[in-house]
Amino acid sequence: DIDPTCFDIVAGRLVLLHNKEALSSWKRSPGRLIARADVNWPGLMARSGSSPVPKVLINKTEENLALQGYDAVAYFKQNEAVVGHPQYTAVHEDVIYRFASEENRNLFADAPTTYAPAFGGYCAYGASLYALKEANPFCFDVIGGRLCVFSSEAALVQWKQDDSGAYKRAEQNWPGLVLVHGRIPVTKVVVNKNDDGVALNGYDPVAFFRKNRPIEGKADCRVLHEGAIYYFASPVYRRLFLECPSKYLPAFGGYCAYAASQGALKPVQSSLFDIIKGQLLFFGSFKAFAAWQHNTPLTSAAAEAQWPGLVERYGHTLETPLLVNKNDEGVALKGYDAVAFFTQTKAVPGSPAFAAVHNDAIYHFASARTRDVFAKAPSKYVPAFGGYCAYALASNALKDVKPEVFAVADARLMLFSSKKAFKEWVQEGKGNLSKADKNWPYLQVRDGKFPDAKVLVNKPSDLPVALQGYDPVSYFTRNKAIEGSKRFGAVHEDAVYLFSTPDNRDMFAKAPHKYVPAFGGFCGLAVTHNKLKDVKPDCFDVVKDRLVLLSGKEALSMWLKDRQGLLAEADANWPRLVVTNGAPLDTPSVLVNKDAEDLALEGFDPVVYFRKFYFGRISLPQEGLAEITGVHNDSIYRMASPEHQQLFMLCPSRYVPAFGGYCAVKVAQGVLEVADPTIYDIVEGRVVVFSTFADFTQWQRDPELYAKAKASWPSLVLCYGTHPSNVTPLINADESGVALHGYDPVAYFTQHKAVVGGDEGSRYHDATYWFATAEHQEQFQKAPKKFSPAFGGYCAYGVSRGVLKDITPTLFDVRGGRLVLLQNKEALDAYKR
């Protein structure tokens, strides 16, 4: 046991000792002893009978790939970095490993811990310094049968100079790094299902394999699997599915396979399917199916590569969706006290003054006492079946209730829609309860929803900076309001916090909940009255280690008269304000330096930086070709060869530049500035680019700039970033995918007339455009947005009336730099008027 007065704080962690003698011994070498304690702690937990969920710490890409997609086994067999292929994959500790051959994959599957990189694939030398650093797959060493990767050649040299000592330190440090930075593995799924939670549009998944055609399933022959309901045509097919679901589940969650290869989720037509290598694939259109068939190996590999990122971005955990009967204000049980049903055996109206939140619903109580009883064990008192009528549930239906009609059976609160429903429930016996229990999970999937974690932070709508730019840490360390600097920013719950010093920013990053203001930075006094009010940053109080801001000096004076009591009142009101006024966490994730045509890196090939070397070390940048492209995060990257295109599509996050392709030096200063792609460096396996040679020189002289840029980047993304688009373009094209009826889009601009295209063609947004000359094709490839017709090539007059109509290519207008097409002369005249 410990003496609470004998303590030390090491690397931001509170360490307690059992007496002063132990504290004295500890103080002589805290760094060495904490590393030793980290090594011993997991074993002590295991022996004591404690069973915490183990954490994992793996260095992975956006595509959930370990080792940036390189083959872990090849390092041992060939002593070199070999790119893996999506065809040969294995999952270990929630991360995907790729391999160059089936033999290597099988070797890994038999002994994953033998081949998986040490220290989670982070830089081994960094781990020896108790730090996490990205690793470059080309910088590696195999020591004692373990693969170690490094951030740079310099780190590898330093490691080898202190071979055994550095390895030993990394081994000692690693458990502590996992404890602090690791995460509990969470499985996510993405399934294409309708509003009722039914996958495959209700078609039987087994029938596609057994009958090679879509057959509609029956609603009374169903299975709930990974949050989706599957219908089956017969009990036999249902049994086959239950024996091995993975055999019959569609690939890519039942979404369009070709769209997945392009990094998007798109709906499908159930009649457009194919079974390839035992996988059921669906497609959204004949064009998508034809595009997939055109180069199946590449599109299949690209879809496999893109899918983990899509799951991470759009997937949900395997938790059951919430389904709670509540009113428009989010209040459950029609405002009645949930505890009173059990303690007083009657329906007692609650009061908004005594409220608690559970599972995204607000519960009212008759007194603070019953509210506190509920808060200690909410699952004990919430009504069964989400507060819907139990008798209706037995018939697979949802029905509203009258709280006065209820029963408590087997410690469960059952509510009913009427006295008649309650009477029939009793008369029909316990069979109804088993039916309701059986139907409830399906109804949860059909009508429930996954609640978004809501946040409520006081910040302007145009720029998400909290606390009006003041430093939250200074309130605690200096007991006064100090303005922060945009050079030192950190992101927490969709808000940017600015700091006056980098030390304050680092303190915040280690424990943000310790420093963020209470009540989202709104006035604490106003929250006690269930209201939200702006604050003055210099009017504040720190009570119970919490920062409370007030709207002015008068509010501060009133607050200080009863700060403890008012804090308790505000705490009781705050959850309800969050539910009613908060918004889901919705952090922008994309910020890329690109032109008006979505072209990134000014058209330079991102793969060349890694693949071609000049004078043995520095790559010579090379412009890509307009006809060889890859898409990542809504940005177009050009490649110099099909080989580079394939490498990019297999793992785009490895090749795209760090910091969105903006100048890294300016990012370190909290500023965005366009960079010159020919001035660059490679750091920790990432390309960083600069605006000028002066910036590059500054970068070389200050090794801390990379860490500063990494710290500043999340704030810049939140302030100026966007969400990756998942919208399907709407293009007027024929069954062959040809847009504009085959007319040349560039000719409308250059010759001011409609000209039939020739043999030169280019694809853009899943449609083919034909050109009269190679010159026109080249112009289009450089700026497709500029020459593409407005409104997807549909009749502009029809769009103005809210309908889609085909066009006559010779009836057009070019106005404001946009090509507008019309259906007939009447539409053209109406448009011109």
Summary of the structure (lengths in Angstrom):
residues: 833
radius of gyration: 30.9
end to end distance: 86.6
largest distance: 96.4
contacts: 2688
relative contact order: 0.06
helix: 42%
strand: 24%
